[in-house]
Amino acid sequence: MADYDAIVIGAGHNGLTAATLLQRAGLSTLCLESKLYAGGMASTVELFDGFKFEIAGSVQIPTSATVSKELGLDDLPTVDLDVMSVSLRGVGDDPLVYYTDPIKLMTHIEVHGAEAVNGMAGLMAWCKAPTRALGRFDAGKPPKTLDEMYACATNEFERSTITDLLFGSVTDVLDRYLPDKEKHGALRGMLALLAVNTTYRGPATPGTAAALAYGFAVPDENALLVKKLRGGIGALTSHLQDVFTSNGGELRLRSKVDEIVVADERVTGVRLDDGTTVTAPVVVSAIAPDLTITRLVDGAAVPADIKERFSRVDHRGSYLQMHFALDGIPEFAPPYELLNDPDMQSNIGIFSTPEELQQQWEDCRRGIVPADPAIALQIPSVNDPGLAPPGKHAASAFSLWFPPADARSGDSREETQSSYGEMKVEMGRRVIDKITRLAPNFESLIIRHTTFTPKHMGTMFGAPGGDYCHGLIHPDQIGINRPGPKGYVGQPIPIDGLYLASAGCHGGPGITFIPGYNAAQAVLAEKA
Ligand SMILES: Cc1cc2nc3c(=O)[nH]c(=O)nc-3n(C[C@H](O)[C@H](O)[C@H](O)COP(=O)(O)OP(=O)(O)OC[C@H]3O[C@@H](n4cnc5c(N)ncnc54)[C@H](O)[C@@H]3O)c2cc1C
């Protein structure tokens, strides 16, 4: 008799989703997490005394209504914002304000020109068929073949958008809908960053339109807006953890899985790094699929061609994430005084144009840190005061591009290590300098700060290359070229009882719950 009916490896939001659904369906389920806390990259963590940070993911993107309902996400307290974000370039340009009220938003965008309104409407129409083809929010459905992707188009225009999705670039699409590089610089920059943060490619690189469609996609017309959770994004995963354990599920923290044990082509359980073994006929791995197949499963249990395919996944994470404990609120100088209104401070994008982002990416490939990096700055404590002590603030900044390991120069390991550290300091400095150019007291307000590179994120969460997508959104890593719960469509993993559930699976990165949901559905369908 096995110890449990099912074991889930990893308590990120996908692992917790799978564990919750399995436990609720009556399978006694154990969820094993290597860290001290559950939530993975969707966690709120007190990094400094009294200062809490959304350590990675910070906004809940529009979520599938089916999944939201099943997981009870709709009733979680949110931070109601009048302004979701403000985009600017920081060169004296007019900020673009994303009001949550659609009428207010359209009225404001009109100030930036009727072409901006028409361009955004055009982009939304462009994105419809690619959204269906990608199936990012499709609960319980398999990834699509190329033919099935084209079949999502209802007319010739939509067929052309599927061709864009597969072969086009971000700039191809932006040049079509928002061609004014100056007037729409911030908007183009925001959209370009939204896209390429899930790639290791500049926005002019063919194939990046897939990431634009991916970032711009929403489940349906009723779910357009992103959400901020009260208490930070960790409120989502704390909720899942509560539902899982209150239904009798068992979560074990500080429990790193070293091996998925397989005998006679079926899983029998897992071995932990302390040498203990736990048995179950079902193992759901909610860590990166390639790590699962090439490292955790005994090599002899996986055919060489499948193993080789998984070993080719591109994981070149190339971002920097900084967290700041601030002694007060930054004060923005003219012409950006508008940002001193607390309503405007939740999410400030200081973007580079797509052309600048392209150049910065090309430099990054040669190991050069951008001189003027694009930054997404958040000060969530402005609207959610529990995240920082009274009068203080917790801020986070996300920035591109930080050169990944293979882009750095240096022959010896020692030299590479030191250049890595130097680049981290250099890029961190540039992020602080850039924010301080707009808000002159920013640097003096910093009580403490920390900088996470992809390497740190990789160590913290076991994500290869620090890649939070667990497989970047390149056209050769979407659709049937992204695994589902049983591996790649047409080349399933021949191990009974083994399922894949992380962001590296179909459904993909972001806090969508879809890969975890799909894995649980696959387990339950096979049990039925
Ligand atoms: C800086 C940053 C900003 C982001 N911003 C957003 C955002 O605003 N909105 C959004 O939707 N997405 C965002 N993302 C992406 C999003 O956070 C991730 O794609 C998503 O959280 C991944 O979820 P997951 O459950 O698949 O994996 P993870 O969250 O990585 O969970 C995997 C878990 O498995 C554990 N683990 C690993 N190896 C083992 C092992 N051997 N044994 C046991 N446990 C193990 C890890 O500790 C981790 O807890 C961001 C990511 C980053 C890094």
The ligand as an ORCA input file, in Angstrom:
! r2SCAN-3c Opt
* xyz 0 1
  C      10.612     39.090    -11.397
  C       9.387     38.367    -11.891
  C       8.214     39.063    -12.116
  C       7.062     38.381    -12.567
  N       5.893     39.078    -12.699
  C       4.748     38.404    -12.975
  C       3.488     39.050    -12.879
  O       3.393     40.218    -12.472
  N       2.366     38.342    -13.204
  C       2.424     37.047    -13.587
  O       1.370     36.458    -13.897
  N       3.616     36.383    -13.634
  C       4.764     37.026    -13.309
  N       5.961     36.355    -13.290
  C       5.999     34.936    -13.717
  C       5.364     34.001    -12.693
  O       5.735     34.415    -11.396
  C       5.810     32.539    -12.932
  O       5.697     32.211    -14.307
  C       4.944     31.569    -12.144
  O       4.793     32.011    -10.808
  C       5.562     30.168    -12.159
  O       4.726     29.324    -11.373
  P       4.992     27.779    -11.188
  O       4.072     27.296    -10.123
  O       4.911     27.077    -12.498
  O       6.517     27.647    -10.736
  P       7.272     28.235     -9.447
  O       6.561     29.377     -8.884
  O       8.691     28.387     -9.878
  O       7.150     27.052     -8.390
  C       7.989     25.932     -8.393
  C       8.184     25.526     -6.927
  O       8.898     24.290     -6.890
  C       9.870     24.341     -5.845
  N      10.906     23.361     -6.198
  C      11.842     23.448     -7.180
  N      12.569     22.318     -7.214
  C      12.075     21.488     -6.240
  C      12.406     20.172     -5.810
  N      13.405     19.458     -6.376
  N      11.703     19.630     -4.774
  C      10.675     20.318     -4.173
  N      10.331     21.573     -4.552
  C      11.018     22.148     -5.587
  C      10.345     25.787     -5.883
  O      10.943     26.159     -4.663
  C       9.039     26.529     -6.158
  O       8.364     26.871     -4.968
  C       7.118     36.984    -12.818
  C       8.302     36.289    -12.561
  C       9.426     36.961    -12.095
  C      10.679     36.175    -11.763
*
